[in-house]
Amino acid sequence: MAYDFRELEELVSINSYTKNKEGVDKNGDLMRQKFEELGYKTTVFERELFGNHLWFKSSKKEGARMLLLGHLDTVFPPGTFESFQEDEEWIYGPGVCDMKGGNMVMVEALRAQEKIYNIDIFLVSDEEIGSDDSRPLTFEIAREYEYCLVFEAAGKNDEIVTARKGIGTFTIDIEGKAAHAGNCYTQGVDANQEAAHKILALSHLSDLKAGTTVNVGKIEGGIGANTISPYAKLIFEARFRSTKERDRILQEIHQIVNTSYIPGSLAKLLGGLQRDVMEEHPGQLEFVKRLQEWCGHPLPTESRGGGSDANIAASAGAITLDGFGPYGDGDHTIHERASKRSYLNRIETVSRIFKGFMEEL
């Protein structure tokens, strides 16, 4: 394949673990240089604890506007996975598919244009830990655009993503009353026993046919075997494919929290929606048809259980599609890799999409 991956290697060689602000900002500086060379103007949202978020704005003309979404951070702490390798079919390294590879697809596809207008880019620094800081920014920015393309990895057959599950992350703090487990058993209020009832009730909210899952992933509580537990904590997440299921789950969670299965126990709910559901809808499918006309070939679609910033852009009202990066696997592990074939195909496809979009303005 006659393509030089040295630019991608340079990005991958920078450790951009979310909490490594220096590395994430170094990655952002390189991306800023690439986009500014194409005529983009940069707005920097400076952050003290995390890397800066970057909004790149193109020239404007009348007509629809498109936002490209990506993220600068990866999941690997310094010293854990920092190498770049390639063979005949694959490139290997942290971020080659999630999502420095996707960011470079943006760059290469924009480089292929004679002029660029009405296509802007927003790169955030905290996507891998849930986008807690960037979420309100992404939402407000995405509201300014009719369309949004997100450059997370493609599917195995270069599918783009039309739907993603919504995700809620929650904590329930349970307060009981300590007592000696032998001498004063009936004087205690067992927070651990209350937690057990709540765990079972939460697990019964899952509906696999509807694509809804509730997972209590962490349990804490108690002092020791001879003490009635005075406290317990449950950390759990819910995932759902529809707003109907979202609303059901949220209502049921509140009911479970407000129910004292063990008299005298108290519970408090913390957390909430991390990313709202991204549902497939007719306007989105019509946009897929236009993309197919522009690029000249079919674009297979799929839905995914994992969330991304596409969920946020979709909830802001932009017609949103995800999965425009290269196909890869092993993401979030030291085996992460991306397909060279898919990487080059994505550059060609996205280049044609950008050209078609701007020609219709």
C-alpha positions in Angstrom: 0.0 0.0 0.0 1.6 3.2 -1.1 0.7 5.3 1.9 3.1 6.7 4.5 1.9 6.2 8.0 4.6 8.4 9.6 2.1 11.1 10.6 -0.1 8.6 12.4 3.0 7.1 14.0 3.9 10.5 15.4 0.5 10.9 17.0 0.4 7.3 18.3 3.9 7.7 19.8 2.6 10.5 22.1 1.1 9.1 25.3 -2.3 10.8 25.5 -3.8 9.0 28.5 -6.8 11.1 29.6 -5.1 12.2 32.8 -1.8 13.0 31.1 -2.7 16.6 30.3 0.8 17.3 28.8 0.5 14.4 26.4 -3.1 15.1 25.4 -2.2 18.8 24.7 0.8 17.8 22.7 -1.4 15.6 20.6 -3.9 18.5 20.3 -1.1 20.9 19.2 -0.2 18.5 16.3 -3.8 18.3 15.2 -4.1 22.1 15.5 -1.1 22.5 13.2 -2.6 20.2 10.6 -6.0 21.9 10.6 -4.6 25.4 10.6 -2.5 24.6 7.6 -5.8 23.9 5.9 -7.1 27.4 6.8 -9.0 26.6 10.0 -9.3 29.0 12.9 -8.9 27.5 16.3 -10.9 28.2 19.5 -9.2 26.7 22.6 -11.2 25.7 25.7 -8.4 25.6 28.3 -8.6 23.1 31.1 -6.5 22.8 34.2 -6.7 19.1 35.0 -7.4 17.6 31.5 -6.3 18.4 28.1 -7.7 21.4 26.2 -10.7 21.0 24.0 -10.3 22.3 20.4 -12.9 23.8 18.0 -11.7 24.3 14.5 -13.8 26.6 12.3 -13.7 26.7 8.5 -14.8 29.5 6.1 -18.6 29.9 5.9 -21.1 30.3 3.1 -24.9 30.0 3.0 -26.3 26.5 3.6 -26.1 23.6 5.9 -23.1 23.1 8.3 -21.4 19.9 9.2 -19.5 19.1 12.5 -16.8 16.5 12.7 -16.3 15.0 16.1 -13.2 13.3 17.5 -11.3 12.9 20.8 -7.6 13.4 21.7 -7.3 11.0 24.6 -6.5 7.3 24.9 -6.9 4.8 27.7 -3.3 3.7 28.3 -1.3 5.2 31.2 2.4 6.1 30.6 4.6 3.1 30.3 1.9 0.6 29.5 1.4 0.6 25.7 3.3 3.2 23.7 4.6 1.4 20.6 3.7 1.7 16.9 4.2 -1.1 14.5 2.9 -2.1 11.1 2.8 -5.2 8.8 1.3 -5.8 5.4 -2.3 -5.6 6.6 -2.4 -3.9 10.0 -1.1 -0.9 12.0 -0.7 -1.4 15.7 -0.6 1.0 18.6 -2.6 3.0 21.1 -5.3 5.0 19.3 -4.7 3.5 15.8 -8.5 2.8 15.7 -9.7 4.6 18.8 -9.3 7.2 17.6 -6.1 8.8 16.3 -6.6 6.8 13.2 -10.1 8.4 12.8 -8.7 11.9 13.4 -6.1 11.3 10.6 -8.9 10.2 8.3 -10.5 13.6 8.9 -7.2 15.4 8.1 -6.5 13.4 4.9 -10.0 13.7 3.6 -9.9 17.5 4.1 -6.5 17.8 2.5 -8.1 16.3 -0.6 -10.5 19.3 -1.0 -9.7 22.3 -3.2 -11.6 24.6 -0.8 -13.1 23.9 2.6 -16.2 25.6 4.0 -19.1 24.8 6.3 -17.2 21.8 7.7 -15.9 22.3 11.3 -14.2 20.0 13.8 -14.5 19.6 17.6 -11.9 17.5 19.4 -12.4 16.8 23.1 -9.9 15.6 25.6 -11.9 13.4 28.0 -14.1 11.1 25.9 -12.5 8.0 27.3 -13.7 8.8 30.8 -17.2 9.7 29.8 -16.9 13.2 28.5 -18.0 14.7 31.8 -16.2 18.0 31.2 -16.7 18.3 27.5 -20.3 17.0 27.4 -22.0 20.4 27.8 -19.7 22.0 25.3 -20.3 19.3 22.7 -24.0 19.7 23.2 -24.0 23.4 22.8 -21.7 23.3 19.8 -23.6 20.5 18.1 -26.8 22.6 18.3 -25.2 25.0 15.7 -25.0 22.2 13.0 -27.4 20.4 10.9 -25.2 17.3 10.5 -22.5 15.6 12.5 -20.0 12.8 11.5 -18.1 11.1 14.3 -14.8 9.4 13.6 -14.8 6.4 16.0 -13.8 3.1 14.4 -15.8 1.5 11.6 -17.5 -1.8 11.8 -15.8 -5.0 10.6 -17.3 -4.5 7.1 -16.8 -0.7 7.2 -20.2 -0.2 8.7 -21.2 3.3 9.9 -23.2 3.6 13.1 -26.8 4.8 13.1 -27.7 4.0 16.7 -25.9 3.7 20.1 -27.3 2.7 23.4 -27.8 5.4 26.1 -25.8 5.0 29.3 -26.5 6.0 32.8 -24.0 5.6 35.6 -25.3 5.7 39.2 -24.3 5.2 42.9 -26.7 4.3 45.7 -25.4 5.2 49.2 -27.3 3.2 51.9 -27.4 4.1 55.5 -28.1 1.6 58.2 -27.4 1.3 61.9 -24.4 -0.5 63.5 -25.0 -3.0 66.2 -23.2 -6.0 67.8 -24.2 -8.9 65.7 -24.4 -11.2 68.7 -25.7 -9.2 71.7 -27.7 -6.5 69.9 -28.7 -8.0 66.5 -32.3 -6.7 66.5 -31.1 -3.2 67.3 -29.2 -2.9 64.1 -30.4 -1.9 60.6 -28.5 -4.0 58.1 -27.4 -1.8 55.2 -25.8 -4.8 53.5 -29.1 -6.7 53.5 -30.8 -3.6 52.1 -28.2 -3.5 49.4 -28.9 -7.2 48.5 -32.6 -6.4 48.0 -31.8 -3.4 45.8 -29.3 -5.4 43.8 -31.9 -8.0 43.0 -34.5 -5.4 42.2 -32.0 -3.6 39.8 -31.0 -6.8 38.1 -34.7 -7.5 37.3 -34.9 -4.2 35.3 -32.9 -5.8 32.5 -34.8 -6.7 29.4 -32.6 -8.4 26.9 -35.2 -8.5 24.2 -35.5 -4.7 24.4 -31.7 -4.3 24.6 -31.8 -3.0 28.1 -29.2 -4.1 30.7 -28.6 -3.0 34.3 -25.3 -4.1 35.8 -24.3 -3.6 39.5 -20.6 -3.6 38.9 -19.3 -2.7 42.4 -20.5 -3.4 46.0 -19.1 -1.9 49.2 -20.3 -2.2 52.7 -20.0 -3.2 56.3 -17.3 -3.2 59.0 -16.8 -6.8 59.9 -18.5 -10.2 60.5 -19.5 -9.3 64.0 -21.2 -6.0 63.2 -24.5 -5.2 61.6 -23.5 -3.1 58.6 -24.1 0.6 59.0 -23.5 1.5 55.4 -23.3 0.1 51.9 -22.7 1.4 48.4 -23.7 0.2 45.0 -22.2 1.4 41.8 -24.1 0.4 38.6 -24.9 1.3 35.1 -27.9 1.0 32.8 -27.9 0.8 29.0 -30.9 1.1 26.8 -31.8 1.4 23.0 -34.8 3.6 23.2 -36.2 6.7 25.0 -39.1 4.5 26.1 -36.8 2.1 27.9 -34.7 5.1 29.2 -37.8 6.6 30.9 -38.9 3.2 32.3 -35.4 2.5 33.8 -35.0 5.9 35.4 -38.5 5.7 37.0 -37.8 2.2 38.3 -34.4 3.2 39.7 -35.9 6.0 41.7 -38.6 3.7 43.0 -36.0 1.1 44.1 -33.9 3.8 45.8 -37.0 5.2 47.7 -38.1 1.7 48.8 -36.8 0.6 52.2 -36.8 -3.2 52.1 -35.2 -3.2 55.5 -37.2 -0.9 57.9 -35.1 2.0 59.1 -32.6 2.0 56.2 -32.1 5.1 54.1 -30.8 5.4 50.6 -29.5 8.3 48.4 -29.1 8.2 44.6 -26.2 9.9 42.9 -25.2 10.1 39.2 -27.5 10.1 36.1 -27.4 9.9 32.4 -23.8 9.8 31.0 -24.9 9.7 27.4 -28.4 9.8 26.1 -29.7 7.2 23.7 -28.9 7.7 20.0 -31.8 6.2 18.1 -32.0 5.5 14.4 -34.6 7.7 12.7 -35.8 8.5 9.1 -34.0 11.8 8.7 -30.8 10.0 9.5 -31.4 7.3 7.0 -32.2 9.9 4.3 -28.8 11.4 5.1 -27.2 8.0 4.6 -28.7 7.9 1.1 -27.2 11.2 0.3 -23.8 10.1 1.6 -24.0 7.0 -0.6 -24.7 9.2 -3.6 -21.7 11.4 -2.8 -19.2 8.6 -2.2 -20.5 6.3 -5.0 -21.0 3.1 -3.1 -23.2 1.6 -0.4 -22.6 2.4 3.3 -23.6 -0.5 5.5 -25.0 0.5 8.9 -25.1 -1.0 12.3 -26.1 -0.2 15.9 -23.8 -0.5 18.9 -24.1 -1.1 22.6 -21.3 1.2 23.5 -21.7 5.0 23.7 -19.7 7.8 22.2 -19.9 11.5 21.8 -22.3 10.8 18.9 -24.9 10.3 21.6 -24.4 13.8 22.7 -24.5 15.4 19.3 -27.7 13.4 18.4 -29.4 14.5 21.6 -28.5 18.1 20.6 -30.6 17.7 17.4 -27.9 17.3 14.8 -28.4 14.4 12.3 -25.6 12.3 13.5 -23.7 9.3 12.1 -20.7 7.5 13.7 -18.0 5.0 12.7 -16.2 7.0 10.0 -12.8 6.0 11.3 -10.9 2.8 10.1 -12.0 -0.6 11.2 -9.9 -2.1 14.0 -10.1 -4.4 17.0 -8.4 -4.9 20.3 -9.2 -1.3 21.3 -8.6 -0.5 25.0 -6.1 -3.4 25.1 -2.4 -3.7 24.2 -3.5 -5.6 21.1 -5.2 -2.5 19.4 -4.8 -2.5 15.7 -6.4 -1.0 12.6 -6.8 -2.3 9.1 -4.7 -0.5 6.5 -7.3 -1.4 3.8 -10.1 0.1 5.9 -8.0 3.2 6.7 -7.3 4.0 3.1 -10.9 3.2 2.1 -12.2 5.5 4.7 -10.0 8.4 3.5 -11.4 7.9 -0.1 -15.0 7.6 1.1 -14.9 10.6 3.4 -13.1 12.7 0.8 -15.9 12.1 -1.6 -18.5 12.8 1.1 -16.9 16.2 1.9 -16.7 17.1 -1.8 -20.4 16.1 -2.4 -21.6 18.0 0.7 -19.9 21.2 -0.3 -20.9 21.0 -3.9 -24.6 20.9 -2.8 -24.2 24.2 -0.8 
